[in-house]
């Protein structure tokens, strides 16, 4: 499970940084979280294929989080997409998308499903066999949601050579993945640990979108493997952060520490800052395992 940063800046592109967008890869499936201006170009630049993407999540309707979406939706149609696409976003986005498609007389080449995010509360949006996605409210100037992506385990990992050595038929492999032993016709009980090893563990990635510093959603993100938290400003600009419903690097680190997270990613940097290292230094004083979200870098959750 990896998170590839496509855009790490806030409202304005600056210093080679783009507005917010991330791609979360889970067992080969790509989940797009937010879609700021230039996202489809960034996907091409960093080798992310839209054919592996079936779900897009938009946290809120400030332009730096969704202005790249209409172009991406249209481009996939021009390129002949046929697989369904599911969009999860504030309800107000649907008439915007519908209007853009209508005035251009565009008929998409693929089934397009819009799912309105809830006005309040924490809600399970997707529950796939490989992953789930839950939305939770954060505190911003307008309705805004964070997302918790959980990679599910696929059970035990088979050791094919060992399976063949103990003459286990392929029809029994699924039972082995569930941790069962196998009894051969000659009476030999093949222990599960002889032919399997631990599979991928459950992983939790919490995307804390634009928000004031708050512990309101702390129960949702507790013990996450990786937390992404916006830090639009440094602590010296804390009052500006409060006035604009954003957080500082120090506050992001405090949240990660409170949540008992394993790793913290910082992002959504204000265009007033050219250098980003001060953000990491400020956060590391409170939460050592912290990284700057850098465009093009894929971070292991």
ABEGO torsion letter per residue (X at the ends): XBBBBABABBABBBGGBBBBBBBBBBGGBBBBBEBBBGAAAAAAAAGBBAAABABBBBABABAAAAAAAAAAAAAAAAAGBABBBBBBBBAAAAAAAAAAAAAAGBBBABBBBBBBBBABEBBBABBBAABBBBBBBBBBABBBBBBBBBBBBAEBBBBAAAAAAAGBBAAAAAAAAAGBBBBBAAGBBBBAAAABBBBBBBBBBBBBBBBBBBAAAAAAABGBABBBBBBABBAAAAAAAAAAGBBBAAAAAAAAAAAGBABBBBBGBBAABABAAAAAAAAAAABABBBBBBBGBBBBX
